[in-house]
Amino acid sequence: MTRSFSCEPLAEIIGHIRSGLTTGRAVIRVPNPDAGHGRYPGEPASEHPGAARHRPLRVWTDLADRLELRLHTPVPLGDMIELCFTQLDPDAELLDRGVRGPGKYTPGSGFHRASKLEEPDFLIDFDDALHRCVLPEAPRVLSLGVNTGDELRPLLEHRPKSVITGIDHDERALDVARSRFPSPHAFVCADLGDLPELPRFDLLLCIDTLQSPGVDDRAVLRHAIQELLVPTASLILGVPNCRYVDGELLHGARMVNFRQPELSLLLKGVAFYKKYLQQHGKRVFVTGKHELLVTAAAIGLR
C-alpha cells in the first residue's frame, strides 16, 4: 500500500519501508526535493508553518543502498514524488561461487561485466590520483592484476606516451588487453607471487588485486618497492569498499554474521600501505568512496 509522508521522521519512513518489503516492494510518496534547494535533510522545506520536511534525492539513494534495495525512477506528482523500492536478488552475484582461479575474471564473467569506468566515484577519483602522481612524459607503467585493461584508458589519456607492462594470471583476459592496447605495450601471464624478471618502472597500478584470495599483499608491495620501481616512482593502489548485487553497487563488503559492512580488514590494510610507503619517502593520499585509492608520490618532486 502506498503511503504519503510529510513531517514524519526518517526512522518512521525506514520502518514502513522495511515492513512493506514483505511483498518485495514498497512505495511511498514524499515531498518533491526540488522545492527545498539549500535546505538540509529534515529541515522544513519552507518558512510556512507546518511545512513538509525536505530530503534531497541523495537521502533516498543512500537509503536504497543501505537497505540493499533498488530505487526505481522517481515519479513527480505535483509537490510530491512517488518512490518505489524493490528487493534485490541476493543470488544475482557477480561470480558463480563454484568458480575459482583465473576463470573468475575471464571475459564474459560477472567481474568483467562490471566496468569501473562507468562508476563516477572511481573515474573522478582515479583521474585525481593520476594528477597527484609525479611522472615523466613517457612513464614506464606496471599494472598488476591488469585483467582486460579498463583502467589503462584514463592513464593513456593522461600520459599518451606511457609504455605499459600488464601482469595477470588470466590468459583470456590478457588477450583482450593485447587487442585493445597493442605494441609498445606488453602483457604477461604470471602469478603475483612469482613474477618474472622485469625492468624498473615509474608508476605502479594495482586496482582491486592486493586483497584477492591467495595474494600476500604485504609481500607484493615490498617486492614492488624494492625490486620493480625506481626510487622516484609513484603508486596507485585500489582497495574495494563495495560489492555488486543484482546490478546495483552497494557500499562495503559484507562479512559473515554482520548486517552491515565491517571495515576493520580494509582499514588495517590501507593503514599498512600508507605507513610502509611513507617509510620509503612517499607522500601518501587516501581518497575515494566505493573504491579507496592509496596514491603515493616521491617527496620533493613536483
N, C-alpha and C positions, 0 to 999 in steps of 0.2 A: 504494500500500500504506500502511495506517495504521501509524504508529509512535508509541510512547509515549516521553515524555521525563520525567525526574525531576530529576537533578542536573546534567545537561549544560549547558554554557554556551550563551548565546543565539546566539552565532556559529554553533554547530553546528546549531541549530534552523533558522536562516535558510538555511544551506547546504542542509539537507534539503528545505525548502520550495521553494527555487529549483530544485533538481534534480527534484523531483516535479512541477513545473508543466509538464514536457514533455507531459503528458497534459491540461493545462489545469486540473488540480485537485490539491490537496494536502491531506491530512487528518492531523492529529496529535492526540495525547492528552497533556495536561499537567495538573499539579496544579490542583485547584479553587482559584481565588484567594480564595474566601470563607473558606478555612481560614487565611489569613495576614494578617488585619487588623492594620495597624500595622507590618508588615514592609516593608522596602524591596525593590525589584526585585533578584532574585538572592540575597537572604538566605534562610537556611533557614526553612522555614515554622513550625518549632517548635524546641524545645531538644533534642529527641531525636537521638541520633547517627544520621547518615545521612538526616536529614530532607530531603525534596524542596525544591527551590528555589521560593520564592514569586515569582510575577509577577502583578501586578494585571491586570485586563481591559484597562486602558489600553495596556499594552505590546502586546497583540495587535491592538488597533485602530490604534495607531500603526504597527505593522509592516505591516499591510494597506495603510495609506495610503502608506508609503514604497516598497513594492514594487508599488504600483498594482494591488492585488487587492481582491476583495470578500470580507469576512469574514461568513460565514453565522452564524445564531444559534447560540451555543454549546449543546452538548447535555451536561447533567450526567450523569456516570457515577460515582456514589458520591464518592470523594475525588479524582476526575479530571473533566476536561471534555474533550469532543471538539470540535476546531476544524476547520472546513472552509474553505479558501481557494480561490477560483476566479479565473481571469484575467478582467479587464475587456475589453470590446470596444474597442480603441483607435480604431475608426472611428465609435463611437457618441458623437459630439461634440455640443455644444450647437448648433453652427452648420454649415450646409452651406457648404463652403469656396467655393462659387461665388457666395454671396450677399454683396453689398456694399451700403453705404449704409444708409438708414433701414430697409430690409426686415430687417436683422439683428435688430431689436428689436420687430418688429411682433407683435401678439397672436397666439399660436399657435406662434411661433418657439421655438427652444430656450432662448434667453435669457429669454424671457417665462415659460417653464415653471418655471424655477428661481427659487424665492422665497427671498429673503434673510431674510424674517421667519420662516421655518421652520428657520433655522440659529441655534442658541443663542449661538454666539460673536458673531455680528453683532447679534442682538437685544439681548443684555445689554450689549455694548459701546456700541451706539448709544444705548440708554437712559441709560447713564452719561454719554455725551458730551452729550446734551441737558441733563442736570442740571449739567454744567460751564459751559454757556453762560449768559451773563447777558442775560436777555430781559425786555422789558416784558410786561405781562399780555396784550396783544393785539399780538404782534410781526408785522411785515411780513416775509414769508419769500420768498426767491428760491431756487427749486430748478432748478439747471442739469442738463440730462440727466434730466429727471423721469420719462420713459417713462410707464408707466401709474400711477405714484404710490404704489408699495408703501411706500416709506419715509415717506410723509406720515401714515400712520395712527399710528405711535408719537408723531410730533410733535404731532398733534392731541389725542392723549390727554394729552400733557404740557402743551400750551398750547391748549385748546379754542377760544380766540378768535383764533387765528392767521389771518392773511389771506395766502394763498399765491399766488404767481405762478410757474407752471411753464413751463420752456422745453425744447423738444425738437424734433428735426428729423423725427420720425415722426408724421404727422398721425393715423394709425390708432391709435397708442398714446395720443395725446393725447385722442382721442375717448373711450377707455376711462377715462382720468383725469377727464375732464369729467363723465362719468356717475357716477363714484364720489365726486367732490368738486365739487358744484355751487357756484354763486354763494354767497358773495362771492369764491371762488377763481377764478383765471383761468389759462388755459393757451394758450401762444403757440407756433406752429410757426416756428422760426428756427434758424439755424446759430450755434454759439457764437462763431465768428469774425466774425459780422456781426449782432450783437444790435440789436434795435430800441431806441428811446429808452424808458428805464424810470425809475421813481422810485427813491429810495434805500430800502434795506432794513435790517432789524435782524438778520437771520440769513441766511447763505448755506449751502445744502446742495448738495453736488456729489459724488455717490456713483458711483464706477466710470466717470467720464466724462473726467477730465483726461488719462487715459492712452489714450484712444481714438485710433485711426489718424486722422490729419488734424487733430487738435486740438493747438494750440500752448498747452500747459498754462501756461507762464510768462505768455504774453500774456493768457490768460483770467483768471488770478489777479490780475495787475496791473490790468487793466481793472475787475475787480470791486472791488478795494480803492479805486481812485482815483475811480471813476465810479458805482458801484452801491450801495455800503454807507455807512451813517452811521459816523462815527468810533468809536462805541461798539459797533459790530456784532460779532457772533460768527460763526464759520465752522465747519463740519464738512465735511472733505474725506475721501472714502473712496478708498483705493487697494487694488485686489485683490491678494491674496497667495495665490491659489488658482486651481484650474480644476476643471471638472466633466468626468468621463469615465464614460460608461455609467451615469449617475445618481449616481455617487459623487463627493463633494467631496474633492479632493486638495490637499495643501499645495503652494504655489508655482506659478509659471508655468514651463513647460518651454521651454528655449532649445534652438535647433538645435545638435546635436553634444554636448549635455550629458545625462548620465544622470539627474541630479538637478536641482532648481530652482536657478537662478542669480539672485541677488538684487541685483546691482550697480545696475541701472537703477532698480529700486524704491527702494533706499536713497538713490540720488542725488536722485531726485525728492522724496522725503519730506524729505531734508535741506534742499533748496532751499525747500520750502514753510515749514518751521519757521523758517529763518533770515529769510526775507522777512517773515513775519508778526510775528516778534519785532521786526524793524526798524520795524514800524508799530504798536508799542505793544501787542502782544498777548501774553498768557500762552498758551503752546502746550503741548499734551499729545499724545503719540503712543501710542496704545493699539491693542489688537486682536491677532488671530492670523491667521485666514484673510482677514480684511479689516482693513487698517491704517487707523485713523481719526486724522486730524490735526484736533484740536479747538483752536480759538483763541477767547479772550475778552479784552476790553479790560482792561488792568492797572488796578487801583484800584477796579474795580467789583465788587460782590458780589451 
